[in-house]
Amino acid sequence: STMVQMAEGASYAVVPYVSRRSLGVVSGIVGAGGNAGSAVLQAIFFGDSFSTQDGISAMGGAVVGLTLLVIPVYFPMWGGMFCKPNPNITEEDYYLADFTEEERAQGIADSVVKFAKEAQSERAADFRPKPTETVETVV
């Protein structure tokens, strides 16, 4: 049960970073996909086709195989499993691409800008943007 909880947490940890604007949709797809996937795997591997031991082994193989689909996941500002991030793209660029200029002017994207700044602060130290120096003038 502990391993299942850890796997579920790993899946849901990515959800807010996919699309801040479509958070509810992405959460629903991930949740429904997990439930549907478990039902399908149980029907396939624990029906009349396999013995229990063979079903467990085959299901383990299927889980490993399906997990390999994570390899091509790439976020431009953070990179991917084998790719470095694009230094010309920031979290704000990525998340604000979902909004029009009108929506930004109306303040609809304000919470997304705040989220993007927080997400940027969670980068590894080597990949955080360098703070700009401000020069104070004494009058």
C-alpha positions, 0 to 999 in steps of 0.5 A: 500500500505504501508503494501504491501511495507513492506511485499515486503521489508521483503521478499527481505531483506533475498535474499542476505543472502541465497546464495551470489554466486546465488544472481541473481537466488534467486532474480528471484525466489523470484520475480517470486514467488511473482508475480505468487503467487498473480496471483494464489491467485487472480484467486482462491479467486476472481473467481466465487467460493467466494463472495468478502468478503469471498475471502478476508477472505480466501486469508488472511487465505492463506497468514497467512498459507503460512507465517507459512512456514518461521518457519523452515528457519534456517541459521546455523550461525544465528539460526532460529526462535526457534533454536540457531545458531551453534557456530562452523559455521561462515559466511565465512564457510557458504558462501565459501562452494559454492566455490572450493579451485581453485576458492578461490585461483583465487580470485573469492570468494574475494567479498564473503569473504568481504560480509561474514565479513560485515554480521558477523558485523551485528549480535546481540552483544551477538552472535558476535565472540569475537575479538582476542587480539593482543599483541604489542611488543615494540622494 
